[in-house]
Amino acid sequence: FDRNINYLFKEAGISLNMYLQPLKGIYLHSGLSAEIGPTGSLPYMILFLLIGLLIFVIACINYINLTATRLTVRQRETGIRKLLGASKKEIIQQFLVEALILNMLALIFAIILAELILPLVNNLTGQELQLVQPSFIPHTLAVLLLILAAGVFAGFYPAFKLSAQNTVKLIRQAGSA
């Protein structure tokens, strides 16, 4: 570079330096202009991640609140299950499985909705975004772990609240409601 090109710039009083940059660092960690492709911004990525996590936590809290308001309706069912011999563990499992099933159905609905809206988003942004990409398997595992965590988190309160109550108390409260 110095022998073949830089001497031309030195005559004009301009000094150019060359250095190597890792390809993995170009997208988020490059501060150079005229990169080989579009670059992203790490602070924006972190901001969007935090906003997504905040929305996720709010949705989980909302689910817990909705489930807690339905506890009075489910008291009779839980009381009868306890009378018929269901253990505390079985009642907890029932609520956690219900929460996981609801989360999986919501995930399926979200994937279908995203697939339907994706052409519109691509048209508006001028990008070629894809829902399924080569790195799909690690992302799928991460989403499934997130769904599992959300199901456990959202089903935890109602499961332990109803399973810990006395059977007679559950049926009396449900009868008076």
C-alpha positions as CSV (number, residue, x, y, z in Angstrom):
1,F,0.0,0.0,0.0
2,D,2.8,2.4,0.9
3,R,4.8,1.6,-2.2
4,N,2.0,1.6,-4.7
5,I,-0.7,4.0,-3.5
6,N,0.2,6.0,-0.4
7,Y,3.0,7.9,-2.2
8,L,0.4,9.6,-4.3
9,F,-1.4,10.9,-1.2
10,K,1.8,11.9,0.5
11,E,2.6,14.3,-2.4
12,A,-0.7,16.0,-1.6
13,G,0.0,16.1,2.1
14,I,-2.4,13.4,3.0
15,S,-1.4,10.4,5.1
16,L,-3.4,7.2,4.9
17,N,-3.0,4.3,7.3
18,M,-4.3,0.8,6.7
19,Y,-5.2,-1.8,9.3
20,L,-7.2,-5.0,9.5
21,Q,-10.6,-5.2,11.1
22,P,-12.3,-8.5,12.1
23,L,-15.3,-9.2,9.9
24,K,-17.4,-10.0,13.0
25,G,-16.7,-6.5,14.4
26,I,-17.9,-4.6,11.3
27,Y,-21.7,-4.6,11.9
28,L,-21.9,-3.4,15.5
29,H,-18.5,-2.2,16.4
30,S,-17.2,-0.3,13.4
31,G,-17.0,3.5,13.6
32,L,-15.8,3.9,10.0
33,S,-17.6,5.5,7.2
34,A,-18.1,3.7,3.8
35,E,-18.2,0.2,5.2
36,I,-18.6,-2.8,2.9
37,G,-22.3,-3.1,4.0
38,P,-24.8,-1.5,6.3
39,T,-23.8,-1.2,9.9
40,G,-25.8,-1.3,13.1
41,S,-25.6,0.5,16.4
42,L,-24.9,-1.5,19.6
43,P,-26.6,1.1,21.9
44,Y,-29.8,0.9,19.8
45,M,-29.7,-2.9,19.9
46,I,-29.4,-2.8,23.7
47,L,-32.2,-0.2,23.9
48,F,-34.5,-2.3,21.7
49,L,-33.6,-5.4,23.7
50,L,-34.5,-3.6,27.0
51,I,-37.7,-2.3,25.6
52,G,-38.6,-5.8,24.4
53,L,-37.8,-7.3,27.8
54,L,-39.9,-4.5,29.5
55,I,-42.9,-5.3,27.3
56,F,-42.4,-9.0,28.0
57,V,-42.4,-8.5,31.8
58,I,-45.4,-6.3,31.6
59,A,-47.2,-9.0,29.6
60,C,-46.3,-11.6,32.2
61,I,-47.5,-9.3,35.0
62,N,-50.7,-8.7,33.1
63,Y,-51.3,-12.5,32.7
64,I,-50.7,-13.0,36.4
65,N,-53.2,-10.3,37.2
66,L,-55.8,-11.8,34.9
67,T,-55.2,-15.2,36.3
68,A,-55.5,-13.9,39.9
69,T,-58.9,-12.4,39.1
70,R,-60.0,-15.7,37.8
71,L,-58.9,-17.5,40.9
72,T,-62.3,-17.0,42.5
73,V,-63.9,-18.8,39.6
74,R,-61.4,-21.6,39.8
75,Q,-61.7,-22.1,43.5
76,R,-64.6,-24.5,43.2
77,E,-62.8,-26.5,40.6
78,T,-59.6,-26.7,42.7
79,G,-61.6,-27.6,45.8
80,I,-63.4,-30.4,44.1
81,R,-60.1,-31.7,42.7
82,K,-58.7,-31.7,46.2
83,L,-61.7,-33.5,47.5
84,L,-61.3,-36.2,44.8
85,G,-57.7,-36.7,46.0
86,A,-55.6,-34.4,43.8
87,S,-52.3,-33.6,45.6
88,K,-50.8,-30.2,45.9
89,K,-48.2,-31.2,43.3
90,E,-50.9,-32.2,40.7
91,I,-52.7,-28.9,41.2
92,I,-49.5,-27.0,40.7
93,Q,-48.7,-29.0,37.6
94,Q,-52.1,-28.3,36.2
95,F,-51.8,-24.5,36.5
96,L,-48.2,-24.5,35.2
97,V,-49.1,-26.8,32.2
98,E,-52.1,-24.5,31.4
99,A,-49.8,-21.5,31.4
100,L,-47.3,-23.2,29.2
101,I,-50.0,-24.3,26.7
102,L,-51.4,-20.7,26.6
103,N,-47.8,-19.4,26.0
104,M,-47.2,-21.9,23.2
105,L,-50.5,-21.0,21.5
106,A,-49.6,-17.4,21.8
107,L,-46.2,-18.1,20.2
108,I,-47.8,-20.0,17.3
109,F,-50.3,-17.1,16.8
110,A,-47.4,-14.6,16.9
111,I,-45.4,-16.5,14.3
112,I,-48.4,-16.7,12.0
113,L,-49.1,-13.0,12.5
114,A,-45.4,-12.1,11.9
115,E,-45.3,-14.2,8.7
116,L,-48.5,-12.4,7.4
117,I,-47.2,-8.9,8.3
118,L,-43.6,-9.4,7.1
119,P,-44.2,-8.5,3.4
120,L,-45.8,-5.3,4.5
121,V,-42.9,-4.5,6.8
122,N,-40.4,-5.3,4.0
123,N,-42.3,-3.0,1.6
124,L,-42.4,-0.2,4.1
125,T,-38.7,-0.4,5.2
126,G,-37.2,-1.4,1.8
127,Q,-35.5,-4.3,3.5
128,E,-35.5,-8.0,2.8
129,L,-36.2,-9.3,6.3
130,Q,-36.9,-13.0,6.9
131,L,-38.5,-14.8,9.7
132,V,-36.5,-18.0,9.2
133,Q,-32.7,-17.5,8.8
134,P,-29.7,-19.8,8.8
135,S,-29.2,-19.2,12.5
136,F,-32.7,-20.2,13.2
137,I,-32.0,-23.2,15.5
138,P,-30.3,-21.3,18.3
139,H,-32.9,-18.6,18.2
140,T,-35.7,-21.2,18.3
141,L,-34.1,-22.8,21.4
142,A,-33.8,-19.3,23.0
143,V,-37.5,-18.6,22.2
144,L,-38.6,-21.9,23.6
145,L,-36.6,-21.3,26.8
146,L,-38.2,-17.9,27.1
147,I,-41.7,-19.4,26.6
148,L,-40.9,-22.0,29.2
149,A,-39.7,-19.3,31.7
150,A,-42.7,-17.2,31.0
151,G,-45.1,-20.1,31.5
152,V,-43.5,-21.0,34.8
153,F,-43.3,-17.3,35.9
154,A,-46.9,-16.6,34.9
155,G,-48.3,-19.8,36.3
156,F,-46.4,-19.8,39.6
157,Y,-48.6,-17.4,41.6
158,P,-52.0,-18.9,40.8
159,A,-50.6,-22.5,41.2
160,F,-49.2,-22.0,44.6
161,K,-52.0,-19.7,45.8
162,L,-54.8,-22.2,45.1
163,S,-52.9,-25.3,46.0
164,A,-51.9,-24.0,49.4
165,Q,-55.5,-23.2,50.5
166,N,-57.7,-25.4,52.6
167,T,-60.1,-27.6,50.6
168,V,-63.2,-26.7,52.8
169,K,-62.3,-23.0,52.6
170,L,-62.0,-23.2,48.8
171,I,-65.4,-24.7,48.4
172,R,-67.1,-22.3,50.9
173,Q,-65.5,-19.3,49.2
174,A,-66.6,-20.6,45.8
175,G,-70.1,-21.2,47.0
176,S,-70.5,-17.7,48.4
177,A,-69.0,-16.0,45.3
